[in-house]
Amino acid sequence: MTTIDAGISGKLKIAITLTAVTLIAEVIGGFWSNSLALLSDAAHVFLDLFALILSLVAIKLAGLPPSDSHTFGYHRSEVFASFINGLTVFLMGAGIMYEAVIRFSHPEAVKSLLMLTIAAVGLVMNLLAAGALHRHSHDDLNIKSAFLHVIGDAVASVGVIIGGVIMYYTGWYLLDSLISAAIGLLILTGAGRILRDSTHILMEGVPRGIDFNTVAEAIRSVEGVKDLHYLNIWTVCSHILALSVHIDCRAEQEINRATILHQIEHLLAERYNITHTTIQMECAACMNGTVIKELSHQERHSCGSSTSSA
């Protein structure tokens, strides 16, 4: 396991412990105080805990070495973890919205002081967990998804606290349902973003923040490059961006292919953080090819097999 993965794992373990404490407190407090808002937040915390554990497992899998059957290793497990997190949170958010509508029609009394106290404890735990994850949340989709879980729950805890104060002084218990609906909407929004980003990666989309045509022009600007064909840019995981391309060298620069290759690799790494590259120099078969290669389904033949026709 790399140093960065070891650091992330340690932070995740801290966040998991804090989140587990929050979950226990909010489940007990939610039933005791009869607060749907607190139970909704507890449901969110449960998914936070699930997300954090799944993220930790993904990091462990990503640390496994490549093999004959998984030549990229298991780095993509990070993206699958993010997708599963987003999907489960989206479903839970929809369930919370449904329960909020039901209780909106039949408001129930809530022990607001107890609700307020438990929510305050949850907020402190959430902020501590978010602080542990913040450093790695900017450049790691897996940690970003877990961080958004925790931040979303911290915001939800603030809403529960405000609602508890208002209900304590006014007895307006309908607010409990309104807060639950707001938490559900918050969950749905965050889950939508996670699903969008992880699906984009799983569909081999160009990494967000990188413009395909800008990269193509940057490669063409390297001295000795006449044109390029069949450019592909995709994401393996948050820390690994990959690119493959065919380069057509100028005739007078053929002797400098190694230098041109080095310049392209340096440019991609320094400017776009693309470190996994496959660059084919001057492919005669694709001299007149397009920048984007069109793929089509073809019959797959097993290695060593032969076919015959009558």
ChimeraX commands (.cxc) that place a marker at each C-alpha (Angstrom):
marker #1 position 0.00,0.00,0.00 radius 0.5
marker #1 position 1.32,3.44,-0.94 radius 0.5
marker #1 position 1.93,6.23,1.55 radius 0.5
marker #1 position -1.07,8.21,0.28 radius 0.5
marker #1 position -3.36,5.15,0.58 radius 0.5
marker #1 position -2.09,4.46,4.11 radius 0.5
marker #1 position -2.85,8.06,5.08 radius 0.5
marker #1 position -6.34,7.90,3.60 radius 0.5
marker #1 position -7.03,4.57,5.33 radius 0.5
marker #1 position -6.09,6.02,8.70 radius 0.5
marker #1 position -8.40,9.00,8.22 radius 0.5
marker #1 position -11.22,6.72,7.10 radius 0.5
marker #1 position -10.87,4.56,10.21 radius 0.5
marker #1 position -11.20,7.67,12.39 radius 0.5
marker #1 position -14.28,8.79,10.43 radius 0.5
marker #1 position -15.81,5.30,10.68 radius 0.5
marker #1 position -15.46,5.28,14.46 radius 0.5
marker #1 position -16.97,8.75,14.86 radius 0.5
marker #1 position -19.82,7.94,12.48 radius 0.5
marker #1 position -20.64,4.69,14.29 radius 0.5
marker #1 position -20.96,6.61,17.57 radius 0.5
marker #1 position -23.26,9.12,15.86 radius 0.5
marker #1 position -25.44,6.36,14.41 radius 0.5
marker #1 position -25.99,4.66,17.76 radius 0.5
marker #1 position -26.84,7.95,19.45 radius 0.5
marker #1 position -29.29,9.07,16.76 radius 0.5
marker #1 position -31.12,5.75,16.46 radius 0.5
marker #1 position -31.69,5.59,20.23 radius 0.5
marker #1 position -32.53,9.29,20.40 radius 0.5
marker #1 position -34.82,9.17,17.36 radius 0.5
marker #1 position -37.05,6.44,18.79 radius 0.5
marker #1 position -36.94,7.92,22.28 radius 0.5
marker #1 position -37.91,11.42,21.13 radius 0.5
marker #1 position -40.31,10.20,18.36 radius 0.5
marker #1 position -38.54,12.47,15.86 radius 0.5
marker #1 position -38.74,11.49,12.19 radius 0.5
marker #1 position -36.15,14.17,11.43 radius 0.5
marker #1 position -33.66,12.56,13.82 radius 0.5
marker #1 position -34.41,9.08,12.48 radius 0.5
marker #1 position -34.00,10.41,8.94 radius 0.5
marker #1 position -30.64,11.79,9.92 radius 0.5
marker #1 position -29.80,8.43,11.51 radius 0.5
marker #1 position -30.63,6.75,8.19 radius 0.5
marker #1 position -28.28,9.18,6.48 radius 0.5
marker #1 position -25.61,8.41,9.07 radius 0.5
marker #1 position -26.08,4.68,8.48 radius 0.5
marker #1 position -25.37,5.25,4.81 radius 0.5
marker #1 position -22.42,7.43,5.76 radius 0.5
marker #1 position -21.04,4.50,7.73 radius 0.5
marker #1 position -21.72,2.13,4.84 radius 0.5
marker #1 position -20.02,4.56,2.44 radius 0.5
marker #1 position -16.97,4.94,4.65 radius 0.5
marker #1 position -16.54,1.19,5.11 radius 0.5
marker #1 position -17.02,0.62,1.38 radius 0.5
marker #1 position -14.45,3.31,0.65 radius 0.5
marker #1 position -11.95,1.67,2.98 radius 0.5
marker #1 position -12.51,-1.70,1.31 radius 0.5
marker #1 position -12.03,-0.07,-2.11 radius 0.5
marker #1 position -8.67,1.36,-1.04 radius 0.5
marker #1 position -7.55,-2.06,0.20 radius 0.5
marker #1 position -8.54,-3.60,-3.15 radius 0.5
marker #1 position -6.79,-0.82,-5.07 radius 0.5
marker #1 position -3.58,-1.73,-3.24 radius 0.5
marker #1 position -3.59,-5.22,-4.72 radius 0.5
marker #1 position -1.04,-5.75,-7.52 radius 0.5
marker #1 position -2.02,-6.16,-11.19 radius 0.5
marker #1 position -2.49,-9.69,-12.49 radius 0.5
marker #1 position -2.82,-11.54,-15.78 radius 0.5
marker #1 position -6.60,-11.17,-15.58 radius 0.5
marker #1 position -6.67,-7.61,-14.14 radius 0.5
marker #1 position -3.83,-5.74,-15.83 radius 0.5
marker #1 position -4.91,-2.39,-14.36 radius 0.5
marker #1 position -5.05,-3.92,-10.89 radius 0.5
marker #1 position -8.14,-3.12,-8.82 radius 0.5
marker #1 position -8.03,0.68,-8.90 radius 0.5
marker #1 position -11.43,0.82,-10.60 radius 0.5
marker #1 position -13.00,-0.65,-7.44 radius 0.5
marker #1 position -12.87,2.91,-6.08 radius 0.5
marker #1 position -15.29,4.03,-8.78 radius 0.5
marker #1 position -17.61,1.08,-8.20 radius 0.5
marker #1 position -17.68,1.96,-4.50 radius 0.5
marker #1 position -18.66,5.53,-5.36 radius 0.5
marker #1 position -21.41,4.31,-7.70 radius 0.5
marker #1 position -22.84,1.95,-5.07 radius 0.5
marker #1 position -22.68,4.72,-2.46 radius 0.5
marker #1 position -24.55,7.12,-4.71 radius 0.5
marker #1 position -27.21,4.57,-5.65 radius 0.5
marker #1 position -27.94,3.48,-2.07 radius 0.5
marker #1 position -28.08,7.06,-0.84 radius 0.5
marker #1 position -30.44,8.03,-3.66 radius 0.5
marker #1 position -32.83,5.22,-2.72 radius 0.5
marker #1 position -32.68,6.15,0.95 radius 0.5
marker #1 position -33.34,9.80,0.11 radius 0.5
marker #1 position -36.46,8.80,-1.81 radius 0.5
marker #1 position -37.63,6.72,1.17 radius 0.5
marker #1 position -37.13,9.63,3.57 radius 0.5
marker #1 position -39.12,11.94,1.28 radius 0.5
marker #1 position -41.96,9.40,1.24 radius 0.5
marker #1 position -42.03,9.07,5.04 radius 0.5
marker #1 position -41.95,12.86,5.41 radius 0.5
marker #1 position -45.05,13.20,3.22 radius 0.5
marker #1 position -46.88,10.56,5.29 radius 0.5
marker #1 position -46.09,12.29,8.59 radius 0.5
marker #1 position -46.85,15.69,7.09 radius 0.5
marker #1 position -50.49,14.54,6.89 radius 0.5
marker #1 position -50.41,13.21,10.46 radius 0.5
marker #1 position -47.99,15.28,12.64 radius 0.5
marker #1 position -46.90,13.66,15.91 radius 0.5
marker #1 position -45.57,15.18,19.12 radius 0.5
marker #1 position -41.78,15.21,19.44 radius 0.5
marker #1 position -39.54,15.38,22.52 radius 0.5
marker #1 position -37.75,18.37,21.09 radius 0.5
marker #1 position -35.19,18.91,23.88 radius 0.5
marker #1 position -33.92,15.35,23.61 radius 0.5
marker #1 position -33.95,15.64,19.83 radius 0.5
marker #1 position -31.91,18.84,20.07 radius 0.5
marker #1 position -29.32,17.29,22.38 radius 0.5
marker #1 position -28.76,14.19,20.24 radius 0.5
marker #1 position -28.55,16.26,17.06 radius 0.5
marker #1 position -25.88,18.46,18.67 radius 0.5
marker #1 position -23.81,15.40,19.53 radius 0.5
marker #1 position -24.22,14.16,15.96 radius 0.5
marker #1 position -23.10,17.50,14.56 radius 0.5
marker #1 position -19.87,17.45,16.58 radius 0.5
marker #1 position -19.11,13.89,15.45 radius 0.5
marker #1 position -19.84,14.77,11.81 radius 0.5
marker #1 position -17.58,17.82,11.88 radius 0.5
marker #1 position -14.73,15.80,13.37 radius 0.5
marker #1 position -15.18,13.10,10.71 radius 0.5
marker #1 position -15.34,15.69,7.92 radius 0.5
marker #1 position -12.16,17.31,9.22 radius 0.5
marker #1 position -10.38,13.96,9.03 radius 0.5
marker #1 position -11.42,13.43,5.38 radius 0.5
marker #1 position -11.16,16.98,4.04 radius 0.5
marker #1 position -7.51,16.87,2.98 radius 0.5
marker #1 position -8.03,13.97,0.55 radius 0.5
marker #1 position -11.51,14.94,-0.69 radius 0.5
marker #1 position -10.32,17.20,-3.52 radius 0.5
marker #1 position -8.44,14.67,-5.65 radius 0.5
marker #1 position -9.99,11.31,-4.79 radius 0.5
marker #1 position -13.53,10.53,-6.01 radius 0.5
marker #1 position -13.91,7.73,-3.50 radius 0.5
marker #1 position -13.01,9.96,-0.54 radius 0.5
marker #1 position -14.99,12.82,-2.07 radius 0.5
marker #1 position -18.14,10.70,-2.07 radius 0.5
marker #1 position -17.58,9.71,1.58 radius 0.5
marker #1 position -16.76,13.32,2.50 radius 0.5
marker #1 position -19.98,14.54,0.87 radius 0.5
marker #1 position -21.90,11.97,2.91 radius 0.5
marker #1 position -20.46,13.33,6.13 radius 0.5
marker #1 position -20.85,17.00,5.17 radius 0.5
marker #1 position -24.42,16.40,4.07 radius 0.5
marker #1 position -25.18,14.80,7.42 radius 0.5
marker #1 position -23.55,17.70,9.26 radius 0.5
marker #1 position -25.82,20.13,7.41 radius 0.5
marker #1 position -28.79,17.90,8.18 radius 0.5
marker #1 position -27.82,17.92,11.88 radius 0.5
marker #1 position -27.82,21.72,11.84 radius 0.5
marker #1 position -31.34,21.62,10.40 radius 0.5
marker #1 position -32.46,19.19,13.09 radius 0.5
marker #1 position -30.96,21.40,15.80 radius 0.5
marker #1 position -32.72,24.50,14.47 radius 0.5
marker #1 position -35.96,22.56,14.21 radius 0.5
marker #1 position -35.56,21.24,17.74 radius 0.5
marker #1 position -35.14,24.76,19.11 radius 0.5
marker #1 position -38.22,26.03,17.25 radius 0.5
marker #1 position -40.37,23.05,18.30 radius 0.5
marker #1 position -39.22,23.39,21.91 radius 0.5
marker #1 position -40.49,26.98,22.12 radius 0.5
marker #1 position -43.50,26.79,19.78 radius 0.5
marker #1 position -44.72,23.18,19.79 radius 0.5
marker #1 position -44.98,23.31,15.99 radius 0.5
marker #1 position -44.35,19.60,15.37 radius 0.5
marker #1 position -45.15,19.83,11.67 radius 0.5
marker #1 position -41.65,21.25,11.33 radius 0.5
marker #1 position -40.27,17.76,12.03 radius 0.5
marker #1 position -41.72,16.56,8.72 radius 0.5
marker #1 position -40.48,19.62,6.85 radius 0.5
marker #1 position -36.93,19.08,8.13 radius 0.5
marker #1 position -37.11,15.41,7.12 radius 0.5
marker #1 position -38.16,16.41,3.59 radius 0.5
marker #1 position -35.28,18.90,3.40 radius 0.5
marker #1 position -32.83,16.20,4.49 radius 0.5
marker #1 position -34.25,13.86,1.86 radius 0.5
marker #1 position -33.80,16.52,-0.83 radius 0.5
marker #1 position -30.25,17.14,0.31 radius 0.5
marker #1 position -29.49,13.43,0.09 radius 0.5
marker #1 position -30.99,13.13,-3.40 radius 0.5
marker #1 position -28.95,16.07,-4.69 radius 0.5
marker #1 position -25.64,14.76,-3.36 radius 0.5
marker #1 position -26.38,11.24,-4.58 radius 0.5
marker #1 position -27.16,12.57,-8.04 radius 0.5
marker #1 position -23.74,14.21,-8.30 radius 0.5
marker #1 position -21.95,11.07,-7.18 radius 0.5
marker #1 position -23.89,8.89,-9.61 radius 0.5
marker #1 position -23.17,11.33,-12.44 radius 0.5
marker #1 position -19.41,11.40,-11.82 radius 0.5
marker #1 position -18.98,7.67,-11.23 radius 0.5
marker #1 position -21.14,6.73,-14.22 radius 0.5
marker #1 position -19.11,9.07,-16.42 radius 0.5
marker #1 position -15.92,7.24,-15.41 radius 0.5
marker #1 position -17.47,3.79,-15.83 radius 0.5
marker #1 position -18.56,4.82,-19.34 radius 0.5
marker #1 position -14.91,5.71,-20.12 radius 0.5
marker #1 position -15.74,9.40,-20.48 radius 0.5
marker #1 position -13.06,12.06,-20.89 radius 0.5
marker #1 position -12.02,13.13,-17.35 radius 0.5
marker #1 position -13.95,16.13,-16.09 radius 0.5
marker #1 position -11.88,19.30,-16.25 radius 0.5
marker #1 position -9.97,18.12,-19.33 radius 0.5
marker #1 position -10.96,19.36,-22.78 radius 0.5
marker #1 position -10.42,16.73,-25.47 radius 0.5
marker #1 position -9.66,19.20,-28.27 radius 0.5
marker #1 position -7.28,21.22,-26.08 radius 0.5
marker #1 position -5.23,18.09,-25.35 radius 0.5
marker #1 position -5.17,17.23,-29.06 radius 0.5
marker #1 position -3.90,20.69,-29.97 radius 0.5
marker #1 position -1.28,20.56,-27.21 radius 0.5
marker #1 position 0.10,17.30,-28.64 radius 0.5
marker #1 position 0.13,18.77,-32.15 radius 0.5
marker #1 position 2.14,21.73,-30.84 radius 0.5
marker #1 position 5.08,19.47,-29.93 radius 0.5
marker #1 position 7.91,19.98,-32.43 radius 0.5
marker #1 position 8.09,17.12,-34.91 radius 0.5
marker #1 position 4.40,16.12,-34.63 radius 0.5
marker #1 position 2.59,16.38,-37.96 radius 0.5
marker #1 position -0.80,15.10,-36.78 radius 0.5
marker #1 position -2.43,12.61,-34.46 radius 0.5
marker #1 position -5.12,9.95,-34.78 radius 0.5
marker #1 position -7.25,7.73,-32.56 radius 0.5
marker #1 position -6.88,9.79,-29.39 radius 0.5
marker #1 position -8.53,8.30,-26.29 radius 0.5
marker #1 position -8.55,9.86,-22.82 radius 0.5
marker #1 position -10.17,8.17,-19.83 radius 0.5
marker #1 position -10.02,7.74,-16.07 radius 0.5
marker #1 position -8.83,4.57,-14.36 radius 0.5
marker #1 position -9.45,6.02,-10.90 radius 0.5
marker #1 position -9.17,9.45,-9.28 radius 0.5
marker #1 position -5.37,9.29,-9.14 radius 0.5
marker #1 position -4.78,7.71,-12.55 radius 0.5
marker #1 position -5.68,9.32,-15.89 radius 0.5
marker #1 position -4.89,7.37,-19.05 radius 0.5
marker #1 position -4.38,8.26,-22.71 radius 0.5
marker #1 position -3.66,6.41,-25.93 radius 0.5
marker #1 position -2.89,8.00,-29.29 radius 0.5
marker #1 position -1.25,7.42,-32.67 radius 0.5
marker #1 position 1.30,10.07,-33.66 radius 0.5
marker #1 position 2.24,10.93,-37.24 radius 0.5
marker #1 position 5.78,12.38,-37.20 radius 0.5
marker #1 position 7.09,14.81,-39.76 radius 0.5
marker #1 position 9.37,13.10,-42.29 radius 0.5
marker #1 position 12.40,15.19,-41.36 radius 0.5
marker #1 position 11.91,14.39,-37.65 radius 0.5
marker #1 position 11.68,10.60,-37.83 radius 0.5
marker #1 position 15.16,10.23,-36.36 radius 0.5
marker #1 position 13.98,12.15,-33.27 radius 0.5
marker #1 position 11.06,9.87,-32.41 radius 0.5
marker #1 position 12.39,9.09,-28.91 radius 0.5
marker #1 position 12.74,12.81,-28.15 radius 0.5
marker #1 position 9.25,13.58,-29.48 radius 0.5
marker #1 position 7.79,10.76,-27.41 radius 0.5
marker #1 position 9.50,12.05,-24.26 radius 0.5
marker #1 position 8.24,15.59,-24.89 radius 0.5
marker #1 position 4.66,14.41,-25.34 radius 0.5
marker #1 position 4.77,12.31,-22.17 radius 0.5
marker #1 position 6.26,15.22,-20.20 radius 0.5
marker #1 position 3.63,17.64,-21.52 radius 0.5
marker #1 position 0.74,15.32,-20.65 radius 0.5
marker #1 position 2.04,14.66,-17.14 radius 0.5
marker #1 position 2.88,18.27,-16.29 radius 0.5
marker #1 position -0.09,20.02,-17.86 radius 0.5
marker #1 position -2.91,17.49,-17.50 radius 0.5
marker #1 position -1.65,15.01,-14.88 radius 0.5
marker #1 position -2.05,12.19,-17.42 radius 0.5
marker #1 position 0.59,9.67,-16.36 radius 0.5
marker #1 position -0.53,6.40,-17.94 radius 0.5
marker #1 position 0.07,6.78,-21.68 radius 0.5
marker #1 position 0.24,4.49,-24.70 radius 0.5
marker #1 position 1.70,6.39,-27.66 radius 0.5
marker #1 position 2.21,4.73,-31.03 radius 0.5
marker #1 position 4.58,6.64,-33.29 radius 0.5
marker #1 position 3.76,6.96,-36.99 radius 0.5
marker #1 position 1.26,4.23,-37.68 radius 0.5
marker #1 position 1.09,3.70,-41.44 radius 0.5
marker #1 position -2.33,2.08,-41.17 radius 0.5
marker #1 position -3.87,5.17,-39.57 radius 0.5
marker #1 position -2.12,7.99,-41.42 radius 0.5
marker #1 position -5.43,9.25,-42.70 radius 0.5
marker #1 position -7.49,8.25,-39.69 radius 0.5
marker #1 position -9.75,10.51,-37.67 radius 0.5
marker #1 position -8.91,11.98,-34.29 radius 0.5
marker #1 position -11.67,9.87,-32.74 radius 0.5
marker #1 position -11.80,6.25,-33.87 radius 0.5
marker #1 position -15.23,4.80,-34.57 radius 0.5
marker #1 position -15.69,1.36,-33.02 radius 0.5
marker #1 position -18.09,-1.36,-34.14 radius 0.5
marker #1 position -19.19,-4.71,-32.74 radius 0.5
marker #1 position -17.39,-7.65,-34.28 radius 0.5
marker #1 position -17.50,-11.39,-33.77 radius 0.5
marker #1 position -14.94,-12.47,-31.20 radius 0.5
marker #1 position -12.73,-15.47,-32.00 radius 0.5
marker #1 position -10.87,-17.48,-29.42 radius 0.5
marker #1 position -7.07,-17.47,-29.57 radius 0.5
marker #1 position -5.77,-20.31,-31.69 radius 0.5
marker #1 position -9.13,-21.10,-33.24 radius 0.5
marker #1 position -9.63,-21.39,-36.96 radius 0.5
marker #1 position -12.62,-20.98,-39.23 radius 0.5
marker #1 position -13.41,-22.51,-42.56 radius 0.5
marker #1 position -15.96,-21.89,-45.23 radius 0.5
marker #1 position -17.48,-24.31,-47.65 radius 0.5
marker link #1:1,2 radius 0.2
marker link #1:2,3 radius 0.2
marker link #1:3,4 radius 0.2
marker link #1:4,5 radius 0.2
marker link #1:5,6 radius 0.2
marker link #1:6,7 radius 0.2
marker link #1:7,8 radius 0.2
marker link #1:8,9 radius 0.2
marker link #1:9,10 radius 0.2
marker link #1:10,11 radius 0.2
marker link #1:11,12 radius 0.2
marker link #1:12,13 radius 0.2
marker link #1:13,14 radius 0.2
marker link #1:14,15 radius 0.2
marker link #1:15,16 radius 0.2
marker link #1:16,17 radius 0.2
marker link #1:17,18 radius 0.2
marker link #1:18,19 radius 0.2
marker link #1:19,20 radius 0.2
marker link #1:20,21 radius 0.2
marker link #1:21,22 radius 0.2
marker link #1:22,23 radius 0.2
marker link #1:23,24 radius 0.2
marker link #1:24,25 radius 0.2
marker link #1:25,26 radius 0.2
marker link #1:26,27 radius 0.2
marker link #1:27,28 radius 0.2
marker link #1:28,29 radius 0.2
marker link #1:29,30 radius 0.2
marker link #1:30,31 radius 0.2
marker link #1:31,32 radius 0.2
marker link #1:32,33 radius 0.2
marker link #1:33,34 radius 0.2
marker link #1:34,35 radius 0.2
marker link #1:35,36 radius 0.2
marker link #1:36,37 radius 0.2
marker link #1:37,38 radius 0.2
marker link #1:38,39 radius 0.2
marker link #1:39,40 radius 0.2
marker link #1:40,41 radius 0.2
marker link #1:41,42 radius 0.2
marker link #1:42,43 radius 0.2
marker link #1:43,44 radius 0.2
marker link #1:44,45 radius 0.2
marker link #1:45,46 radius 0.2
marker link #1:46,47 radius 0.2
marker link #1:47,48 radius 0.2
marker link #1:48,49 radius 0.2
marker link #1:49,50 radius 0.2
marker link #1:50,51 radius 0.2
marker link #1:51,52 radius 0.2
marker link #1:52,53 radius 0.2
marker link #1:53,54 radius 0.2
marker link #1:54,55 radius 0.2
marker link #1:55,56 radius 0.2
marker link #1:56,57 radius 0.2
marker link #1:57,58 radius 0.2
marker link #1:58,59 radius 0.2
marker link #1:59,60 radius 0.2
marker link #1:60,61 radius 0.2
marker link #1:61,62 radius 0.2
marker link #1:62,63 radius 0.2
marker link #1:63,64 radius 0.2
marker link #1:64,65 radius 0.2
marker link #1:65,66 radius 0.2
marker link #1:66,67 radius 0.2
marker link #1:67,68 radius 0.2
marker link #1:68,69 radius 0.2
marker link #1:69,70 radius 0.2
marker link #1:70,71 radius 0.2
marker link #1:71,72 radius 0.2
marker link #1:72,73 radius 0.2
marker link #1:73,74 radius 0.2
marker link #1:74,75 radius 0.2
marker link #1:75,76 radius 0.2
marker link #1:76,77 radius 0.2
marker link #1:77,78 radius 0.2
marker link #1:78,79 radius 0.2
marker link #1:79,80 radius 0.2
marker link #1:80,81 radius 0.2
marker link #1:81,82 radius 0.2
marker link #1:82,83 radius 0.2
marker link #1:83,84 radius 0.2
marker link #1:84,85 radius 0.2
marker link #1:85,86 radius 0.2
marker link #1:86,87 radius 0.2
marker link #1:87,88 radius 0.2
marker link #1:88,89 radius 0.2
marker link #1:89,90 radius 0.2
marker link #1:90,91 radius 0.2
marker link #1:91,92 radius 0.2
marker link #1:92,93 radius 0.2
marker link #1:93,94 radius 0.2
marker link #1:94,95 radius 0.2
marker link #1:95,96 radius 0.2
marker link #1:96,97 radius 0.2
marker link #1:97,98 radius 0.2
marker link #1:98,99 radius 0.2
marker link #1:99,100 radius 0.2
marker link #1:100,101 radius 0.2
marker link #1:101,102 radius 0.2
marker link #1:102,103 radius 0.2
marker link #1:103,104 radius 0.2
marker link #1:104,105 radius 0.2
marker link #1:105,106 radius 0.2
marker link #1:106,107 radius 0.2
marker link #1:107,108 radius 0.2
marker link #1:108,109 radius 0.2
marker link #1:109,110 radius 0.2
marker link #1:110,111 radius 0.2
marker link #1:111,112 radius 0.2
marker link #1:112,113 radius 0.2
marker link #1:113,114 radius 0.2
marker link #1:114,115 radius 0.2
marker link #1:115,116 radius 0.2
marker link #1:116,117 radius 0.2
marker link #1:117,118 radius 0.2
marker link #1:118,119 radius 0.2
marker link #1:119,120 radius 0.2
marker link #1:120,121 radius 0.2
marker link #1:121,122 radius 0.2
marker link #1:122,123 radius 0.2
marker link #1:123,124 radius 0.2
marker link #1:124,125 radius 0.2
marker link #1:125,126 radius 0.2
marker link #1:126,127 radius 0.2
marker link #1:127,128 radius 0.2
marker link #1:128,129 radius 0.2
marker link #1:129,130 radius 0.2
marker link #1:130,131 radius 0.2
marker link #1:131,132 radius 0.2
marker link #1:132,133 radius 0.2
marker link #1:133,134 radius 0.2
marker link #1:134,135 radius 0.2
marker link #1:135,136 radius 0.2
marker link #1:136,137 radius 0.2
marker link #1:137,138 radius 0.2
marker link #1:138,139 radius 0.2
marker link #1:139,140 radius 0.2
marker link #1:140,141 radius 0.2
marker link #1:141,142 radius 0.2
marker link #1:142,143 radius 0.2
marker link #1:143,144 radius 0.2
marker link #1:144,145 radius 0.2
marker link #1:145,146 radius 0.2
marker link #1:146,147 radius 0.2
marker link #1:147,148 radius 0.2
marker link #1:148,149 radius 0.2
marker link #1:149,150 radius 0.2
marker link #1:150,151 radius 0.2
marker link #1:151,152 radius 0.2
marker link #1:152,153 radius 0.2
marker link #1:153,154 radius 0.2
marker link #1:154,155 radius 0.2
marker link #1:155,156 radius 0.2
marker link #1:156,157 radius 0.2
marker link #1:157,158 radius 0.2
marker link #1:158,159 radius 0.2
marker link #1:159,160 radius 0.2
marker link #1:160,161 radius 0.2
marker link #1:161,162 radius 0.2
marker link #1:162,163 radius 0.2
marker link #1:163,164 radius 0.2
marker link #1:164,165 radius 0.2
marker link #1:165,166 radius 0.2
marker link #1:166,167 radius 0.2
marker link #1:167,168 radius 0.2
marker link #1:168,169 radius 0.2
marker link #1:169,170 radius 0.2
marker link #1:170,171 radius 0.2
marker link #1:171,172 radius 0.2
marker link #1:172,173 radius 0.2
marker link #1:173,174 radius 0.2
marker link #1:174,175 radius 0.2
marker link #1:175,176 radius 0.2
marker link #1:176,177 radius 0.2
marker link #1:177,178 radius 0.2
marker link #1:178,179 radius 0.2
marker link #1:179,180 radius 0.2
marker link #1:180,181 radius 0.2
marker link #1:181,182 radius 0.2
marker link #1:182,183 radius 0.2
marker link #1:183,184 radius 0.2
marker link #1:184,185 radius 0.2
marker link #1:185,186 radius 0.2
marker link #1:186,187 radius 0.2
marker link #1:187,188 radius 0.2
marker link #1:188,189 radius 0.2
marker link #1:189,190 radius 0.2
marker link #1:190,191 radius 0.2
marker link #1:191,192 radius 0.2
marker link #1:192,193 radius 0.2
marker link #1:193,194 radius 0.2
marker link #1:194,195 radius 0.2
marker link #1:195,196 radius 0.2
marker link #1:196,197 radius 0.2
marker link #1:197,198 radius 0.2
marker link #1:198,199 radius 0.2
marker link #1:199,200 radius 0.2
marker link #1:200,201 radius 0.2
marker link #1:201,202 radius 0.2
marker link #1:202,203 radius 0.2
marker link #1:203,204 radius 0.2
marker link #1:204,205 radius 0.2
marker link #1:205,206 radius 0.2
marker link #1:206,207 radius 0.2
marker link #1:207,208 radius 0.2
marker link #1:208,209 radius 0.2
marker link #1:209,210 radius 0.2
marker link #1:210,211 radius 0.2
marker link #1:211,212 radius 0.2
marker link #1:212,213 radius 0.2
marker link #1:213,214 radius 0.2
marker link #1:214,215 radius 0.2
marker link #1:215,216 radius 0.2
marker link #1:216,217 radius 0.2
marker link #1:217,218 radius 0.2
marker link #1:218,219 radius 0.2
marker link #1:219,220 radius 0.2
marker link #1:220,221 radius 0.2
marker link #1:221,222 radius 0.2
marker link #1:222,223 radius 0.2
marker link #1:223,224 radius 0.2
marker link #1:224,225 radius 0.2
marker link #1:225,226 radius 0.2
marker link #1:226,227 radius 0.2
marker link #1:227,228 radius 0.2
marker link #1:228,229 radius 0.2
marker link #1:229,230 radius 0.2
marker link #1:230,231 radius 0.2
marker link #1:231,232 radius 0.2
marker link #1:232,233 radius 0.2
marker link #1:233,234 radius 0.2
marker link #1:234,235 radius 0.2
marker link #1:235,236 radius 0.2
marker link #1:236,237 radius 0.2
marker link #1:237,238 radius 0.2
marker link #1:238,239 radius 0.2
marker link #1:239,240 radius 0.2
marker link #1:240,241 radius 0.2
marker link #1:241,242 radius 0.2
marker link #1:242,243 radius 0.2
marker link #1:243,244 radius 0.2
marker link #1:244,245 radius 0.2
marker link #1:245,246 radius 0.2
marker link #1:246,247 radius 0.2
marker link #1:247,248 radius 0.2
marker link #1:248,249 radius 0.2
marker link #1:249,250 radius 0.2
marker link #1:250,251 radius 0.2
marker link #1:251,252 radius 0.2
marker link #1:252,253 radius 0.2
marker link #1:253,254 radius 0.2
marker link #1:254,255 radius 0.2
marker link #1:255,256 radius 0.2
marker link #1:256,257 radius 0.2
marker link #1:257,258 radius 0.2
marker link #1:258,259 radius 0.2
marker link #1:259,260 radius 0.2
marker link #1:260,261 radius 0.2
marker link #1:261,262 radius 0.2
marker link #1:262,263 radius 0.2
marker link #1:263,264 radius 0.2
marker link #1:264,265 radius 0.2
marker link #1:265,266 radius 0.2
marker link #1:266,267 radius 0.2
marker link #1:267,268 radius 0.2
marker link #1:268,269 radius 0.2
marker link #1:269,270 radius 0.2
marker link #1:270,271 radius 0.2
marker link #1:271,272 radius 0.2
marker link #1:272,273 radius 0.2
marker link #1:273,274 radius 0.2
marker link #1:274,275 radius 0.2
marker link #1:275,276 radius 0.2
marker link #1:276,277 radius 0.2
marker link #1:277,278 radius 0.2
marker link #1:278,279 radius 0.2
marker link #1:279,280 radius 0.2
marker link #1:280,281 radius 0.2
marker link #1:281,282 radius 0.2
marker link #1:282,283 radius 0.2
marker link #1:283,284 radius 0.2
marker link #1:284,285 radius 0.2
marker link #1:285,286 radius 0.2
marker link #1:286,287 radius 0.2
marker link #1:287,288 radius 0.2
marker link #1:288,289 radius 0.2
marker link #1:289,290 radius 0.2
marker link #1:290,291 radius 0.2
marker link #1:291,292 radius 0.2
marker link #1:292,293 radius 0.2
marker link #1:293,294 radius 0.2
marker link #1:294,295 radius 0.2
marker link #1:295,296 radius 0.2
marker link #1:296,297 radius 0.2
marker link #1:297,298 radius 0.2
marker link #1:298,299 radius 0.2
marker link #1:299,300 radius 0.2
marker link #1:300,301 radius 0.2
marker link #1:301,302 radius 0.2
marker link #1:302,303 radius 0.2
marker link #1:303,304 radius 0.2
marker link #1:304,305 radius 0.2
marker link #1:305,306 radius 0.2
marker link #1:306,307 radius 0.2
marker link #1:307,308 radius 0.2
marker link #1:308,309 radius 0.2
marker link #1:309,310 radius 0.2
view
